[in-house]
Amino acid sequence: MKDMRKIFYYLLIILFLYGFSAANAQTDKRTIAMDVLKEAFQKEMTGNRDEAIKLVVKSLSIDPDLAQANLVRAEFAVDYRDWETAKRYYQKGLVLIDQPDQPLSPESGIEITKSEVKGTSKCMLGLVYIMLSKNARDSRDDLLEYEYILKAKKQINDGLKLDPIPSVRVMAEDIIKKYGD
């Protein structure tokens, strides 16, 4: 019985140390991925869009669960009108943003709230759904078009309850006016 107790304590210590080192490894990966995303942000600000996209992809290869990298990747997909890719990355980013240890800003001096990130991303996902509904309409798939419009309205209404950036808020409100509540 005494030996069992010792084994149990050793196992607890090993599990604790393993969990601690795994958490540190995740934090290190997240920090490195965020640094790469920061570099992508700087490239985008200087007009080097192609390099910025490569860096966002690199950030995701380091930490595929970094919410901001997924959301930024979605934004680039929107710019290129790649609606399926945008949808996939917005959906993933919106799930991840509520998990612990998700930095919101690439710069320590730039304050970004979760409500801004989620509100903006939900409204943008709504726009993506609208564009996908138009593709469905062009393909004469009325049911899919209707499903995308419903999804768009839900995402936009949910996003407008938060704090999307002003330009996205205006765009989202215009969509709601056109498609109704």
Helices and strands as residue ranges (DSSP letters): H 2-45, H 49-62, H 67-79, H 83-96, H 114-138, H 142-160, H 166-179
